[in-house]
């Protein structure tokens, strides 16, 4: 299977996206299709052995739309420019429509205000010079119709293809008003001056003007929803300095090749991903990971595109370029998420698929009913137009994708990469969060936590002696002791002899003293009494720490406790998850005593201990069998099966390839507070979508009967076509504005 994403031009509402989905879905070999009205993207998965790009493009174009270009990272700027150009075009067209529409509305409405005489000059007054009045309207409405010509070309084409959309509703409604008014114009020219009062040019003109304003505001708001992705795209530098023939040469970023040696000076951005070969510096990686503190880099360390070199000059070998860089993968991941659809979007899709034809039928029935009831064709026509105009399904089509756009974009700004609408929706249902212990709740590497001594021996002296003895050991606990002594700047003594005792510890001679460091069994074998420190060792073990006994010259000297310490953010993150109503579990291969000790420290509700990596997925299944929606949080490598099995897999770390593949959500920072932040973002986004859908459905449910004259039938108000156009425009803007409130999300 192959995947392809196209930018599609010409869509005006959700009915358009549904039509394209149907057209593409009917092609043999097409597996999945998702057309997003808000992003104007069509994501297609297809079998290249059965179908290909030409057939896909042809289907889109045959449906009445335009394939602009395949979406690539290099085309991002072009896509941005195209949208800006489109927004400006709508603004210019609206200004033209407003310049002619305002005086047109004035000269038509002013004569109706009887208590203020002569608001309109005599030369174009309908009762004094009806012919001039009519000609003035015709002259003013023509530029407005020309400015909104797209509604007619697209709308009638869609109608002809039996797939009416928003443009069709506007085209039918305003065309009906224009045709009826044209008939009245002929009557005026024929001497029937009363026909001047039966013209609806102003309704057609104002409806087109308001539709153009709505389109402009919609395009501007849509641009704001994708600001996060634009920020990410703007991070990449445009040029790079490479070493060529022993000299530095500046080239375009597109010309960098794998294997090039790249020079980056202080203050400059890293152009591509690679490995440092010379120099030392600190790199600001906040744009990728959200970490505010610069990270030290030395030869052998990886550097990533778009991060900033803060201090020294470095040289590195280019290893990943173009679409393979970490930044490009993140951008693609966010783009894919924004182009995807949440399951909740199916509600709007099903409605809009049949909505426009039903509205057309309602408009015709309402118009005919009022004509039969009143005999007034002008009144019936205004009902017909009002129903068509107010029912434009823009708000329904924008309700879901705009919220997903802003939600996933806001997540990306916080280092929370959500891979799709489905993951975003499922996350708000999570009732149980499972954390892997090592490297997730804990730091993932042993650290010295306590140094306890007997008698006059100083703690630092004991640590220094033990570290010197452990220098020859490869055991993780021994290495933790060596690292701790080094961090404290303690002196290192020369080791006269060293022996590793498998499963027990080590034995060494330093400055003539015999040093033993190891577990209880080693001390028991050598006949060294531990009674003096039994209480201390039991207490340390109860805290989840591993006590290492140290003896000098066959006498117990103290205990050095080593543990995989809890991350500073773990307890706060678990408290935040509890406040969101989630149960928190921990899964680990450690023994129950150690696991329980860690769980007590951070407030874990359920402990799954002594679980082998291959059995983690089964533990997730057991919880799911109890009816729980489970989120699994792990490092994305050894937890991959469990991440896939969970309802929502959350990979925490720097976004490795395996994490990208296995997880539904990738947290770029190693901060557990991003786990509740991701769930909170999901809850807020889904709430926003439900609000949007409610108001979009409510708007149409209330608006159509009012426009059809139901209230007027019982002595209530009548909705004029002009106010229907205003309401139609405002409905889309209100949905977009509500979605943009998500930009205030703080995490």
N, C-alpha and C positions, 0 to 999 in steps of 0.2 A: 504493500500500500504506500502511496505517496500523498503528501499533504501540500496544499497550495493556498495562498491567501491573495485575493484580489481586492483592489480598491474599486468600488462600484459607484459611478456617478448617475444622477438622475432620480434617486430615491426621494420621495416626499413624505412618506409615512410608513407605518408598520405594515400596511397592506402591500406596499412595494416589496419589502423584505420577504414577506410570506410568498409573494408571487415568484420571486427569484429562487427561493428555496424549493418550491414546487417544480419549477422548470429544471433546475439542476438535479433534483432528486429523481426526476423521471428518466435521467440518462443511465443506461446500463453501465455498471462498473463503478458508479458513484456510491461510496459507502456512507458517508455522513456529510451534511451541509449545515452550516450555521451562518446566517446573514444578519449582521448587526446594523440596524438603522442608525444608531447613534454614532458609531465609528465609521460607517460606510464601508465595512469590510465583509467579504464573503470568504469564509474558511471552508475548504473542501478537502475531503479525504477520498481518494479514488484508486482504482486498480489500473495502472498504466498499460497493462496488457490488453485491457478491454476498451478504455477510452483515454483521451489525452487533452492537452490544453486547447487545441483548436475547437473541439466539440464543446468544451466548457464555456469558452468565450462566446461561441456562437449562440449557445442557449441563453446566456445573459443578455446578449444584444438582441436576440429574437424576442425576448420578453419585454424589450423596450428600454433597456438601460445600457450604460456605457462602461466597458472595462477600461479603467484609467491606466493601471500598471500593476504588475506583480509587486507585492510589498517586500521590500528588502531594506536592510538597515541603511544602505547607501541612499535609498530613496526617501528617507525620513524628512530631510529638509524640503524636498520637492513636494511632499505631501502637506507639510506645514504651509508652504507658500501657496499651494493650490487652495487650501482652506481659507487662508487670509484673503486671497484674491476673490474667492466666492463670497466671503462676508462683505467685502468692499462693493462687489457688484450688486448685492442685495440692498446695501445702504444707498447706493446711487439710484437704483430703481425706485426705492421707497421715496427718496427725496423728490424725484420727478413726479411720482404719483401724488405725493403730498402737496407739491407746488400747484398742481392742477386740481387735486381733489378737494382741498380746503375751500377755494373760491366756488367750485362746483356745488359743494354741500351748502355753502352760504346762500348762493343765489336761488337754490331750490327750497331751502327751509325758511329763509327770512320773510318771504311774502306771507307765510302762514302765521306770523306773529302779528295779529290784527291790531293789538293795542299800541304798537309802535309803527306808525305809518311810514311808508317810503324808505324802508331799510335798504331796498334795492333801487338803483337808478331807473328812471322811467324808460330809458332806451332798451333795457332788458327785463322790464317788469312783465310778468306773464299776463296780467290783465290789460296792460296798455300796449305792449309790443310782444305778443305771444310768439311771433315768428323769430324775432331777435333772441328772445328767451330760449327758444328751442335750439337755434343755431349755436348760441353760446355754450349750451350743454354738450352738444355734439363735438364742438371744437375742443372742449376741455376733457371729455371722456376719452377721446382717441389716443392722446399721449399716455394716459393711464393704462389703457388696454395694451398698447405697444410695450410699455414697461413690464407688464405682467404676461407677455405673450407665452412664456413658458408654461403657465398654468393651462393654456389652451392646447398647445402642441402635445404636451405630455398627457394631459387629462383626457383629451379625446382619443388619443392613441390607445391609452389604457382601456378606455371604454369600448373602443372598437375591438380590442383583444379580449373583451369580456372579463376584464380584471380591473374594475374601477378603483381609483385611489383618492387621496385627498385632493389632488389636482383636478380629478374628474368632478368632484362635488362643487368645487369653486367654478370650474369651467361651465358646468351645466347651469348652476344657479345664476351666474352673471350673464351667461349667453341668453338665458330665458328673459332676463331683465332687459338686455340690449335689444333683442329681437322684438319684444313687446313695445319697447320705447321707439324702436325704428318704425313700427307700424303707426304709432301715435304721431311720430314726426311727419310721416306721409300725410296723415289726416290734417295736421296743422298747415302744411303747405297747400292742402286742398281746400282750406278755408274753415275747417272745424277748429276754432280757436280754443274751445274748451278742452280739446285733446292735450293742450300744453300742461294741464294739471294731471295728466295720466302718464307722465314720463317717469322712468325709474333709472335714468342714467346715473344719478348720484348714488343710488344703492350699489350699482355695479362698480362704479369708480372707487367708492369708499371700501367696499369688500376687497377689491384687488389691492388697494393701498394697505389695508390692515393685514392682509395675507402676506404682503411683502415685508411689512414691519415685523410680523411674527417670524418669518423666515430669517430675517437679519438677526433678531434677538436670539433665535434658536441657534444659529450658526456661531454667534459670539459665545453663548453659554456652552455649546458643545466644545468649543476651543478651550474654555476654562476647565472642562472636565478632564482634558488630556494634558494639563500642565505638568503633571508629575513625570510623564513619559518624555515630554519635551526637555525637562530639566535633566533627566538621565542622559538623553541624547546629546545635550549641550556640554556634558562633562568631558567628552573625548576631545583630545587636542587635534588640531588639523595638520600639524607637521611633526617630524621627528629628526633628531640629529644622529646620523650613523657614522661609523668609522669606515672610510673608504680610501685605500692606498696610503694608510698611515695618517690621513687628515680627516677632520670633521666635515661632514656635508649635510646640509638641511634638505630633507625631501618631504613630499606629501605623505600623509599617513597611509594612503592607499598604495604607495609604492614600497612600503616596508615588506621585506621578505623574511621568512623563517631562517634563522641563522645569522641575521645581521647583528653586528655589535652596536648597541645604541648607547649614546652618552646622554645623561640627564643631569643638568646642573641645578643648584639650589633654587627653589621657587618654581621650577618647571613641572609640568605634568608628565607622568609616565605614559608613553604613547601606546604600548602594547604589553601583553603579558610575557614574562620571561624570568630568567634566573641571573642574579647578580654574580659577576665574575671579578669585579674589583671595586674598591671603595667602600666606605661605610656611611650610613645616613639614617635619618628617621623619616618615615613615610606617613603622611596624613592619609589614612584609609577611611575617613569618616563618610565619604560619599558612597562607599560600597558597603561598609559594615555598620556605620552609625557610631563607631567608637571614636570618642573625641581625642584620646591621647595618641600621639604619633607612635608608630611601631618601629623599633630599631631593625635595620637591615644590614647584613654583612654578606660576603661571598658565599654562595650556596643557597641564599634565601630567595623566595619567589616575590616578584613585584607584579602589580596588576595595573592595567590600563586605567587612566583617569584619576589615579591616586596622585598626591602631590609630594614631591621631594622637598623636604623642609631645610635640611642642613648641608650635607656634603655632596660632592659630585660622585656619581656612580656610573659604572658601565655594566650592561647586562646583555645577554643573548636573547633575541626575540624567539619565542617558542610558540606563542599563539597570537594570530593576527586576525583582523577583520571580524567575521561573525563568530570566531572561536574564542574570543577574549571573554573573561568573566563578565565584564560590563555588557558586552553584546548579548551574552546568554541571559543576563538579568533583564535587559530591555525586551528580548524576544519573549521571555517568560511572562513579563507584565503585559506585553501586547497580546499574547495568546489569551491571557486571562480576560483582558478587556474585550476581546473579540468573541469570547465564549458566552454562552447563555446559561443562566441559572434555571433549574427546573421550574421555579415559580413563573418564569417568563412564558412557559407553555400556556398559561391561562390567557395572557394578553394575545399571544400568537393565534390561539384558536378563535378568540373573539374577533380580532381584526380580519381574519381570513374571510368571515362572512358578514362583517359589520357594514361595510360600504354598500354592498348590494341591498341589504335590508334597509339602510337609511334611504337609498334611492326610492325603494318601494314605499316607505313611510311617507316621504315627501310627495310622491305622486298621489297617494291615497288621500293625504291631508289636503292637498291643493284641490283635488277633484271634489272632495266632500264639502269644502267651503264654497267652491264655485256653485255646486248644486244647491247648497243651502242659502247662499246670498245672491247668486247671479252676478256677483261682482268679480270679473276676471282679474282686475288689478289687485284686489284684496287676496284672492286665492293665490295669485302669483307671488305676493310678498310672503305668504305662509310657506309656499313651496321653496322659495329661495332661503328663507330663514332656517328651515329644517336642514337643508343641504349644507349650509355654511356652518351652523353651530355644531354639526355632528362630525366634523373632520377629526379623524382618530389619531392626531399627532400625539396628544398627551398619553394615550394608551401605549403607543409605540415607544415613547421615550421613558416611560415609567421605570422599567427594569434596567435597560442598558446604561442609562446615565448614572444610576446609583452604583452599578457595578464598576463603571469607569472611574468614578470618584473614589469609591471604596478601595479598589485594587491600587489605584494611583497613590492614595494616601498611605496605604500599607507599605508601598515601595519606598516612600519618603522616610518611613520609620524602620526600614530594613526588614519588613515583613512581606515576603513575596508569596502571593496567593496565586496558585496555578490555574484557577478557573472559577467560573460562576458556580459550578456545582460544589466545589470545595468551600467557597464563600458561604453558600447557603447551608451546607451540612454542618459547618462549624458552629452555627448558632444553636444547634440541637444537642451538642455534646453534653453528656451528663457525667461522664467519668474520664479523667485525664490520667494516663499512665506515663510515668517518667522512668526512663532507664536511669540507673543510679550513677554508674561510673562515667564521668565526663559530662554528665547532664546535670544531676543534682550536685554531684561533687566535682572537684577540679579535674579528676582523672589521672592524677599522679600523686604518689605518696609524699607526705610532708611531715617533718618532725614537729610534733605538737607539744611534747613535754619532755623535760630532762630532770629526773629526780635522783638525788644522790644520798649517800649514807656518810655520816661523820663529817670530817673536815674537807672532803673532796668538793671542789667547786664545780658547778654545772658546766661552765665553759671548758674547764680542763678535761672533764669526762667526755664532752662532745668532741673536743679536739683530738684526744687520744683515740677514741672510737673511730672517728672519721679517717685518721691516718691508717688505722688497721683495715678499714673497709675500702680503702682506695683500690685494692687489688680485687675487690669483689664485684661481680656483675649483677648481684641480686638487687631488685628494685628498692628494697628497704635500706640496704647498705648504701646505694646511690643517693637515696634521700638524705641520709646522715651526712654524706660527703658534701652534698649540695648545701645543706643547712650551715655547716661549718664554714664553707666558702663564702656564703652570703653574709655571715657574721664577721668575716675577716679574721678568723682564728688561725694561729700559726699551725703549720703541718710538720710533724716530727718524721724522722727517717724510720722506716720499717726494716728491722734486721732480718725477720723471717715472716712468712705468711703461709697459712694453710686454710683452704676452704673445706668445711665439714658439711657435706651434702645433707640437706634436710635438717641441719642443726644450727649452723652459723659459721663463724670463722675463728681462727686462732692465730695470734701474731705476737711477735716480741718487739717492743719499742723501748729503747734506752734501758735495756736489761730487764724490763718488766714484762711479765706474761699477761697478755690481754685475751680474754675470752668474750665474745659477743654473740648472742644467739637466743634460742627459745628455751622454754622450761626444761625440755628433754635434755638439752646439752648440759644445763646446770646440774640436773639430777644425775647424769652419767658421770660427771666430774666430782660428784659429792659436795656440791656447793649449796648451802642452805639458803632458801628464799623466804624463810619465815618472817624476817624483818620487814619485807616489802610485799607480803601477800595481800594486805588490804589495798595497797596502792595499785598493784597489778590487776586485782579484781575490779577496782573502780575504773581503771583505764579501759579494760576489756568491755565493761558495761557501757562505756561511752563510744564504743565502736572503734577503739584504737588498738593497735598491735604493740604489746610491750616487748621490747628487746632488752634482755638482761645483759649487764656488763660486769665482768669480774676481773679484778687486778690481783695477780699473784694468788689465784685460787680463793679469793675472798670477794663476795658480792660488793660492788661499788655503787651500783645504781641501776636505774631503768631509763632507757630512751624510748619514748612512745612515738610511733609513726602511724599516720592515718591518711586516708584519702579525704581531705577536708572538704566541707560543704562550701559551695559557692556563696558569696555574700548575698546574692539576690534570691537564693532558693526559698528561704522562709517567707519573705515578702511576697514572692510570686504565688506560693501555695495559699497564703492568706487571701490574696486577691482572687484566686480561683474559687476559694470557698465563698467569698462575697458574691461571686457570679453564680453560685448555686451548684458548683461542680464538686463531685467526689474526687479525691486525688489518691492514686495508687502508685507504688514504686515497685519496679521489677529489677531483680539483680541475681547474679550467680553466687553472691556472698552467703555465708551461713546466717541463720535466723537471728542470732544474738547481735551480730554486727549490723545487719539490716535494720533490726528493730531500734538499735541505738541511733542510727542516722534518721530513721522515721520520726523518732521522738524529738530530735533537734529541730526538724523543719515542719512538723505538724501533719505528716502523712496519715491518711485515714486507713489505708489497706496496704499490707506488705506482701509481695510475692517474692519469696527468697529461694535460693538454691535452684534457680531456673537456668537451664542451659540456653545458650543463644538460639539454638535450633527450635527450642520449645516456647520461645517468647510469643510467636504468632498464635500458638494454641491457647496460651493464657488470655490473649486478646479475644479469641473466639469464645472462650468460656464466659467472659463478661458480656459479649454481644448476645450469647444465648440466653442471658438473664434479662434481655430487653434493653440493655444500656447502649447509648450512642457513645462510642469510645474514640478518644483522640490519643494517639501514641506519640510520645516525644522522645526522640533518640538522636544519635549522631549521624544517621543516614547511611552508615556503612554496615556494621555488624547487626544493626537493627532493621535492615531493609525488609525482611519478610514480615515483621510485625508492623512496620510503617504501611506496607501495602495492605495488610489484613485489616487494619483499623479503619473506622469510618472516615477519620481524618488523620493522615500521617503528617507529623510536624518534625522536620529535620532542623536541629539546632547546630549552628556552626557557621563556617564560611561558605557554605553552598557548594559542596563537592558534586562531581558528576553523578555519583550514586544517589546523593540526597535529592538532586534535581529530578532524577528518574523515579525514585521510590516515594517521595513525600508529596502531599497535596499542598503543604505550606512550608516554605523554607525561611528560617530566621537567620539573617546574615550576621547578627551579633550573637555572642555567646551569653546573652543576658536572658535569664528565665522569665523576667518580667514581660518579655515579648510574647510569651505563651498566653497569659490572660489578655494581653493587649490584642492579640490576633482574634481571640474569641469575642472580646468586647467589640472589635471592629465589625466582625461578622454580625453580631446581634444588632448593632446600630444600622448597618447597611440593609439587612433584611427588614428591619422596622421601617427604614426609609422607603424601601421598595413597596411594602404593604401600604404605607401612607400614600405613595404616588398612585398605586393601582386603585386604592379606595377613592381618591379624589377624581381620578380620570374616569372611573366607572360612574361615580356619583354625578359628575359634571354632565356626562352624556345621558344618564338616566333622568336627570332633572331637566336638562336643557332641551332635549328633543320634544317632550310633551308641551313645554312652554312655547317653543317655537311653532309647534303644530296648532297652537291656539286653544289648548285644553282649558287654561285658566280664563281666557277671554270668553269662552263659551259660558262660563259661570259668573261673568261680570268682572273678571280680573284683568290684569294688564296683558298687552300683546307685545311680543318681542319683535322689533323691527329687524330686517336683514342687516342693517348697519350695526346695531348693538350685538347681533349674533356674530358678526365678523370680529368685533372687539373681544367678545367673550371667547371666541375660538382661539385668537392669538394669545390671550392672557392665560388660557388653560395650559398651553405648552410651556410658556415662560414660567408659570407657577410650579410645574413639575420639575423643570430644570433647576429653578431656584431652590426648591426643597432638596434636590439631590446635591447641590453645591454646599448645603449646610454641613455635609460630611467633611468638608475641607477643614472644619474646625476641630476635628477629632485629634485628641492629644495623646492617646495611647493609654 
